[in-house]
């Protein structure tokens, strides 16, 4: 057992998932797959009822209750689309928990019975943590900016009320985020408690979205990293086998091609080389099965991401154009921040999935660089079979409708812009 190998790749995500009530996710080395042990089940039920069913339900009602101006309707609709479609992701995390834990176990434990590069694994862990932390921080900035906008609007409301001599009716007091509130909140005490309720709700649901998306992106990055490590294993398989025969290795340094062939005729050397190649093939098969299981488990999650991103980006683009044209600088900053968050949310999964497909396709090139010309025909046939399998592309798909890659990202952005152009044209005609 490699005692130096890194462990607990997803420690940050597991802590957030536990806190958010999405299950008590266990690390693979704990040997426990219980998702809702003991009293944690009640904690999870309460939090999901209050912050997911309750808060998202109030968000969903708001755009369709009472008279709404277009600004408020579009801004509210963007949150409704994002949060409602995220419920499908929650379903996957609740009811496909065991499958996801098996995928994580493969990446953290099972692959270590084969060739590994621990430094490369640590570097990938650092990248995923930076990615997750940056996206979480960006989310805090987005929600914080929304709250600042709400506070400024409330200060303006109070100033307007103070200057009102009673000749006109007082305007209603509004919250930072459009949300349906079934109780009166115009008084200071009620407004402050409602403001806190909305802020916590936004942070809770926002963290659910950000944690799930960065966790999925991190899993994909670790899978692509394992294919990169497999490439390294294949390229160095001959040298590593030769290094295990010190006498042969010294002879090779000063020998010619005929001496290389003489080494290959050594039965012991050939057996060790065959075992190393078979380990590479098994490692390749393990990674392929891991990717296929992940693609099957989370395919509807990717589909949800594409639909929600396309709709939300389109809606927010309309909001941004309206805020820019009317010089609503504070609301414009909020809209731009949310627009950027939607793009990053989609890009995380598309770009990491594209990298996975790319790294998996490079396996065939690694086979070509493994000094196969110095190996006996029996081992070459094994390498040809591995190369043939590697030339069949591995894709993560959105329920089979589209491949998650860079082209998909560009297609979603183009579609969102097309819908935005149609909506803007109709709005201009009005």
N, C-alpha and C positions, 0 to 999 in steps of 0.2 A: 504494500500500500504506500502510495506517495504521500508522505506526511507534510510535504511542503506545498501541496496544491492549495489553491484558494478555495474558500468555502462560502456558502450563503450568498450567492450572487444577487439575490433579490431581497436583502434584509430591509432596505428602506421601503420597498413596495409592500412587503408583508406587514410591517408595522402600520402603514397607512390603511391597508385593507382591513386589518383587525380593528383599528380605531373607528373606521367608517362603518363597521358592522357588516362587512361583506364576507365574513367568514374568518375563522381562526386558522389562517394559513400556516402550515407547518413546514419547516425546512426539511429537505430530504434526509439529512443526517439524523433527524429526530425519530424517524421510523414511525410516524403517526400521521394518519390521513383524515382524522376526524375534523369535520368542518365547523361544527357548532357544539363544542363540548360544554357540558354543564350549564351554568347560568348564562354563559355567553349567548345562548340561543335567545333568551329573553331580551338581552341588550340589543341584539341584532334586529329582532322583530320591532322593538320600540323605535329604534333609530330609523329603520326603513319606513315605518308607518308615518313618523313625524316628518322626516326631512325629504324622503323620496315621494311617497304617496301623497302626503299632506302638502308640502311646499310646491312640488311639481304640479300637483293638482290645481293649486291656486294660480300658478303661472299659466296653466292651460286655459283656465276659465277666463282670465283677464281680457284677452283680445276680443272675446265674443260677448262681453257684457257691457251694456251701455254704449253711449256715443263716444267714439275714439277718433282723435285726429290721426292722420296718416303716419306722422312721425312716431307717435306712441304705438300704433298698431304694428308697424314694421319692426320696430326695435323689440317689442314684446314677442312678436312672432319668431324672431331669430332664436331667442332663448327657448321658446316652446318647442321648436323643431329639434334643437340640440338635446335638450334634457329628456323629451319624450322618447326619442329614438334610442337614447342611451339605456332605456329600460330593457331593450333586447340584449345589450351587453351584460346588464346585471343578471338576466336570466342565465346567460352562458356561465358567468362566474359562480352562480349559486348551484346550478344543476350539472355543470360540466367540470366541477371542481376537481374530481379525481383524475380525469383525463389531463387537465392542465398540470396537476401535481406530478403525474407520470412523465410528462414532457420535461418539466424542470428537473426531475430526478435523472433523466437521461443526460441532460446537459451538465449537471453538477457532479454526478457520481458514475454513471454507467460508461461514459466515454473515457474515463480515466483508467480503464483496463487496457486501453490502447495508447498509441503515441500521443503525447500532449506537450504543449509549450506553455508552461505555467506563467511565464512573463507576459505572453500574449493574452492569456486569460485574464490576468490582473489588469492589463491595459483596457481590455473590453469592459471589465467591471467598472473601471474608473470612467470610461466614456458613458456608459449607461447611467451612472450616478450623476454625472455632470448634466447629461441630457434631461434626466428626471428633475433634478434640482432647478435647472434653468427654466423648464416649462412650468414648474410649480411657482417659482418666483414671478414669472411673467403673468401667471394667473392671478397671483396676489396683487400685482400692479394693476391689472385690468379691473378686478373687483374693487380695489382701493380707489381707483380713479372714479369708478361709478359712484362710490360713496361720497367722495369729495364733491362731485357734481351735485349729488343730492343735498349735501349740507349747504352748498352755495345757493342752490335753488330755494332751500328753506329759509336762509337768511334774507334773500330777496323777497320771499313771500311775507316774512315778518315785517320787513321795511314797508312793503306795499300796504299791509294791513294797518301799520302805525300811521301812515299818511292818508289813509282812507277816512274821509269825514262822514261816511255813512250815506253818501249820495249814490254810490253804486254797490252792488252786491260783492262781498268778499270772494276772491277766487278760492277754489278748493286747495287744501294742502296736499302735496304730492310726495311720494316716496322716490328714492333714487332709481329703483328698478320697478317697471310696471308690473304690478301683481294685484290680483283681486283680494281685497281684505273685507271679510264679511262683518266687521265691527267698526264703529266710529273711532277714528284715530286723530281727530283734529286738535284735541287738547294736548298740551305739552307732555304730560305724563304718559298718555296713551300713545302719542307719536314716538316717543323715545323707545318704549318697549316694542312697538311694532317695527321701528327702524332696526333695533337689535335682532329681532326675529328674522327680518329679511336678510340682514347681513350674515347671520349664522347660516341661514338656509342657502344663500349664494355660495358661501365658503364650503359648506358641506357638499352640495351637489357639484360645485366646481371641482373640488378635490376628488370626488368619485370619477368624474370624467377624466381629469388629468392623470390620476393614478392608474386607471385601467389602460389608457392610451400609452403611457410611458412604459408600463409593465409589458404590454404586448410588443411595443417597439424594442424593448430590451431583450425579450425572448428571441425575437427575430435576429437581432444583432449577435447574440450568442450562438445561434444556429449557423449564421454566415461565418462567424469566427471559427467554428469547428470545421467547416469546409476548407477554410484557409489553412488550418493546422493539418488537415488531411493532405493538402497539396504539399506542404512541407515534409510530411511523412513519406510521401511517394517519391519526391525528388531526392531525398536523402537515404532511401531504403537500401540502396546498394552500398553506399559509403558506410552506413551504420552497421550493416552486416559484415563488411570487410573489416571494420574497426574491432569487431568482436573476435577476430583472428589475428592477433598481433604479428605473428610471423609472416603471414600472407600479406598483411598490410605493408610491412617493411619491404617485402619482395616487390610489391606492386609499384612502390615509389620509383624504383630504378628499372622496371621491366618494360617490355614492349607489348604490343597487342597479343602476340602469341602467348606470353606469360599470363595475360588476362584470361585467355581461353583455358590455360592450364589450371588457373584458380577455379574457374567455373566447373571444371571436371572433378573438383574435389567434392566428394559425396557429402561430407559434413557441411561444407560451405553451402552447397546447394540446398540442403535440408533446412538450414537456418534461414537462408534467403527465402525459401518457399514459405516458411512459417511467418516471416515478416510481411511478405506480400499478402498472404491470406489474412493476416491481421488488418492490413489496410483495406482489403475487400470487405471484411466484416464491419470495420468502422464505417465504411461507406454505406453499407446496407443499414446499419443502425441509424445513421444520420438521415438517410432517405425515409425510413419508416417514421422517424421523429417528425420530419417536416410534413409528411403526408398525414400523420395523426393530428398535428397542429392545424393544417389546412382544413381538415374535416371538422375539427372541433370549433374553430373560430370563423368559419366561412361566412356565417350570417352576421357575425360581428363586423367583418370587413364590409359586407353589403350595407349594414347600418351606417357605417362610417361614410361610405360614398354618398348615400342618399342624403344623410343629414348635412354633410359638408357642402354638397352642391346646393341644397335648398338654403342653408344658413348663409353661405357666402353670397348667394344671389340677393337675399333679403338685406344683408348688411351693406352690400354695395349700393343698393337703393338708398339706404339710410345715410351712408357716407356722402353720397352725391347731394342729397337734400341738405344735410348739415353744412357741407362746404359752400353750397350756393346761397345759404341764408346766413353764413358767417356765425354759426353757433359754435364758437371755438371750444367751449368746454364739452358739449355733447359730441363734437367732432372728434376730440381726443378719445373719448370713451368708445365711439363707434370704430375708430381706426384700431384701437387696441383689441377690441373684440374681433374685428376683421382679421387682424394679424394672427390672433389665437386660433381662429378657424382654419387658416391656411397652414399654420404650423401643425395643428392637430392632424390634418390630412397628410401633410408632408412626412411626418414621422413614420407613418405606416407604409406609405408608398415608397419612400426612399430606402428604408431598411429592407423591405420586401424585394426591391430591385437589386439591392446589394446581395441578398441571399441567392437569388437566381443567378447573378453574375458569378459569385464565388463557386457555386455548385457546377456551373458550366466550365470552370477552369480546371476541374479534375482531369478531364481528358488531356489537356495540355501538360499537366503535371506528370501523367503517365508517359507522355512522349519524352520527358526530360529525366526519366528514372534510370537511364543507361540500360534500356531493355536489350540493346544490341549485344551486350555482354552476357546476357542470360540465356539459359538453354531454352529450346522451343516449348517445352512443357510449361514453363513459367510465362513465356510470352503469350501463350493462349489465354492464361488467366488475366493478364493485363489487357488483352484485346477485349475480353468480355466486360471488364470493368470500364474500359473506355466507351464501349457501345452503350452501356447503361448511363454513363455520365453525359452522353450527347443527347439524351432525352431530357429536355429542360424541366426543372422543378419550379413550379409557380405556386404562390399563394393566391387564391381566387376569392372574389366576392360572390359566394354562392354559385360559382360556375359562370357568372355573367361577364366578369372582367378579371383580368390579371392585375394584381396589385404591383405596379411598377411606375417608373417615371412617366411613361406614356399615358398611364391611367390618370396620374396627377394632372398632366397637361390637358387631357380630355375633360376632366371635371372642371378645371378652371375655364376652359373655353365654353363649356355648356353653361356654367354659371354666368359668364359674361353675356352669352346669347340671351338667356332669360332676363338678365338685367336690362339689356338693350330694349327688349320687347316691353318690359314693365315701364321703363323710363319713357318710351315713346307714347304709350297709352296715357301715362301721367301727364306728359306734355300736351297731348290732345285735349285733356280735360281743362 
